[in-house]
Amino acid sequence: MRNQLGKTISLGHGSGGKLSHELTGNLFVRYFNNEILAPQTDSAIVKVNRENLAFTTDSFVVDPLFFPGGDIGKLAVCGTVNDLAVSGAIPLFMSASFIIEEGFGMDQLETIVKSMAEESRMAGIKIVAGDTKVVDHGQCDKLFINTTGIGVIDPERIHISTGANIRYGDKIIVNGTVGDHGVAILSARESLSFESKLETDCACLNHLIADVLKKTDKIRFMRDATRGGLATVLCELAADKSFGIELDEVGIPVKEGVKGMCEIFGFDPLYMANEGKAVIVVAVEAAGDVVSLLRKDPIGKNCSVIGEIVEDHPGQVVLKTEIGGKRIVDMLAGEQLPRIC
Amino acid sequence: MRNQLGKTISLGHGSGGKLSHELTGNLFVRYFNNEILAPQTDSAIVKVNRENLAFTTDSFVVDPLFFPGGDIGKLAVCGTVNDLAVSGAIPLFMSASFIIEEGFGMDQLETIVKSMAEESRMAGIKIVAGDTKVVDHGQCDKLFINTTGIGVIDPERIHISTGANIRYGDKIIVNGTVGDHGVAILSARESLSFESKLETDCACLNHLIADVLKKTDKIRFMRDATRGGLATVLCELAADKSFGIELDEVGIPVKEGVKGMCEIFGFDPLYMANEGKAVIVVAVEAAGDVVSLLRKDPIGKNCSVIGEIVEDHPGQVVLKTEIGGKRIVDMLAGEQLPRIC
């Protein structure tokens, strides 16, 4: 195993990209060894007697803790709510566990806790369990938060997290501009100021997704495009499958400010993190309805059909560029921007 | 709020003692504000349609990562399994979320993951969801692990975590010697070597507890005595109640080596952490049966009746000392030994 994984942990092992997948596959999935963990979906789907539950965990180590449009608390709630929602589940309960550095400001903590309370209230999820650990000054960087969520899922929607029902010709939709969160963190970290305000897109998607699922039973797959961005989610989806993905660069919504920042820093918006964006694969006949519905909601109004499921190049994501060329979109090996969430 | 909580976070806020309770009550319970979180039991009891679930979370920041008799991985599994088990639930599923410092040794991580895999297999709980974050060197101390668990609970056992059915005269049992885990960490940290091997008591209690619950329906309360030790659990139990607790010092099993270490460092074994000890309150008529059953199991063989629920001094824990005196056992204000779990 050591040959495949290297001798020490690198930042890339937490990137959500190739190294992350190797670590997860060769270490966690290998040893924990069970059929529920193996598919590596956003939420595990577990059966407890008569109910099907979605169950998901995330630790948040974002730096800085406060950034344009959000803070670690809001992020910690939205991240877990979204992981449940894109699995087709209704988010119900959440735990919140804090690792705090000695000397951390109580008023900052209060602001963050308030933000979690407000966000969870709006999402309709209850924070019912918690834990607090404090470590000596210098043993963690300010504050880390773990949230773990439980949702209930209709058995007829279990395929949504695996994409088992995906067919050639299905349309791929994203509910708005990509890369906003990554760029908001980058600008906060670099203390950059711009004329255009670059805010995180951090938002709970569960109400919007519930509306979509009420409207149509033709949703074939959903996932939120967080660490590693849109590109990583689509590469994960296509990997080892009998279909390919064709993306249309013209269709992918990116804010001008995000484009600009990415150019300056040499980043690609397709790989920049989002915290309020879902990739939705839907049967072609229902795509129009889904777009119309998304457009009515503030967090869906910039939605766009960005590509489709194709028979060609199975396992691969191919981008039709604005100038008419084609290029393969691959998963990043390492880390574009550490501590993004 | 600031007056009650101070301006910054101190180690005591993570101790499990008085400062922890103030932080939890005045910040988390206040803002997250719901009837499930409010009782602050080890597991939240939530209803998902037709099923009652126990749900619990813990972050583990123990230092060092490896210590006599265990490591952070074993601890992270047992801690969450035990929180579910003492609530009267059957542990089913667990998430595991890792925050890793860049440069951490892959073989150490593999050892820890193996240890989690082995412990969870023995306990019969499946690790079905996970997350990995990597932070720059110096931004966390080696490795932190969060585990969050789900169990299923028979509605007739929900009273076990709150102690709602406790009656005067009920007996208090502990399943073995107290303070072992705290002393094992202390000795590992101080690089002390003793003739007597001081190992952690870290163990999953769910099978033992399942046997107890099968044997009798007279269990009135259970909780595992982790951070803050036996004293803290009993103080929490008695607080604001119409009953008192009388402890008999002679009955409390403590290893000679643990006593010795505590004397050297000026600690009290009653406040030393355990990771495989449950406090069990049982109706007097069933106490003998429970003791007999516990004695048959390696992790229960040193069990002992350590006290009882009394009508006197409601809200207080009083210890009858070996020399015949009485003293009030109070919750510690601050932190006896940081990063114990």
Interface residues (C-beta under 8 A of the other chain):
Chain A: M1 R2 L5 G6 K7 T8 I9 S10 L11 G12 H13 G14 S15 S20 L23 T24 L27 F28 Y31 F32 N33 N34 I36 L37 S43 A44 V46 V48 N49 R50 E51 L53 F55 T56 T57 D58 S59 F60 V61 D63 L92 F93 S95 A96 S97 F98 I99 I100 E101 E102 G103 F104 G105 M106 D107 L109 E110 V113 K114 M116 A117 S120 K126 I127 V128 A129 G130 D131 T132 K133 V134 V135 D136 G138 Q139 C140 D141 F144 N146 T148 I150 V152 E335 P338 R339
Chain B: M1 R2 L5 G6 K7 T8 I9 S10 L11 G12 H13 G14 S15 S20 L23 T24 L27 F28 Y31 F32 N33 N34 I36 L37 S43 A44 V46 V48 N49 R50 E51 L53 F55 T56 T57 D58 S59 F60 V61 D63 L92 F93 S95 A96 S97 F98 I99 I100 E101 E102 G103 F104 G105 M106 D107 L109 E110 V113 K114 M116 A117 S120 K126 I127 V128 A129 G130 D131 T132 K133 V134 V135 D136 G138 Q139 C140 D141 F144 N146 T148 I150 V152 E335 P338 R339
